[in-house]
Amino acid sequence: MATSKRQRYYGLEWLRFLMALWMVAYHFGGIYDGMPDMLRSFIGMGFFATSTFFMLSGFLLAHVALDDAGEMKMRGPAFVAKRLCNLYPIHVITMLLAIGLLLLQYPIRPEGVYVYFNTHPYYPLSDEAQAAFSERLSWPGALKHIALQLTLLQAWEPRFLWLNGASWSISALLFFYACFPWLAPRLMRVQRWGLVLVAIWGLYALGPLLATLAGAFDYVTVGVLHRNPLFRLPEFLAGIVLYRAWQSDRVSDLIRRFRYPVLALGLCGVPIGVWLLKLDGLHLYYLTHNGFLLPFQALVLLSASAFTTPNSATVRAWAQRLGESALCIFALHTPLIGPTARATRWLLQRWHEGWVVDSGNAALKFAIPLWTMVFHLALIVVLALLMQRFVVAPMRHWLEARLPVAWQQRRPRLAVAKA
């Protein structure tokens, strides 16, 4: 096995930052006017980034949480608690932000709140679904959903998203972390890791395939396949098995030697996904979103793992900072979409007010040009960096310091030998 336990994968730091940035562009994409079709198609493949991010999480956790023998460095409860110390501050901060912005933007109505129902983008809504979507979620239902958010169980709600929609990924990650101590050591012991990867790929694609064959295109099925942790778990497990494969000198040397062709081949999954959706979006959407592109995502991950450590200390420091801020970027951006769009429109109206009045084109008052995306992405990144450095990291250290002393120690070697 390759001796890379203490290596820092700077290529993966850049990868998780870029995947988070892709998701920001994906969710912000609907507010821009005049976006070219090719760019819109590329940004519309943002789910490629989410799947890669989950896979990358499994790979990195296997690197930092397992010892040279592939066993846990600490006991399962301690591992999950330490991961929760990082997840929970990010989640609570962005949830409170979403609630605050909701109260500022929309009046409180006694009938309840509007929620966001996931829909199949290539399947027309039935009259029943349209009626359900137009109704508000009652306040008792809203309070129950807030309870789900506080306990990080919101990913198990398949019908709708509310408040910070992107936080379902944090809920899914917590489930993955809970499974990690039991599954990761077993996956690291497999010899035929290639067959295991194929089996995981098949298991991942099974749900979308059955749903497609059954014609289940309703919003509940969409929600289950989109964010249910059990259906997304294979992506995380594939990352662990890829790390197991990386321990083979033959595999790691081969990937390092051909990292650029491997990266190019992996990125081919994006135009292939665009082509599949244009070919038959109704019947290929589930598989494209969940399963079919997993080999391409794996190649992107492996190629990023093979990039060498930068010589510049400044580049290394920024790679680490941006990589660590990726989850903050992911969790922070969705509550800011509405306020950012309103603020941008207001600023553009003030800037071009005379021109709009003279032209008589009222549509210009509502159009947000594509070039503003650069400023929006920069704003989210700066806010995420500040949040990670001055809020999340100190809170994580404070919480970890208050865990039981026994949990802060390495797992005894004797216990590992008996496992």
Disulfide bonds with the S-S distance in Angstrom:
none
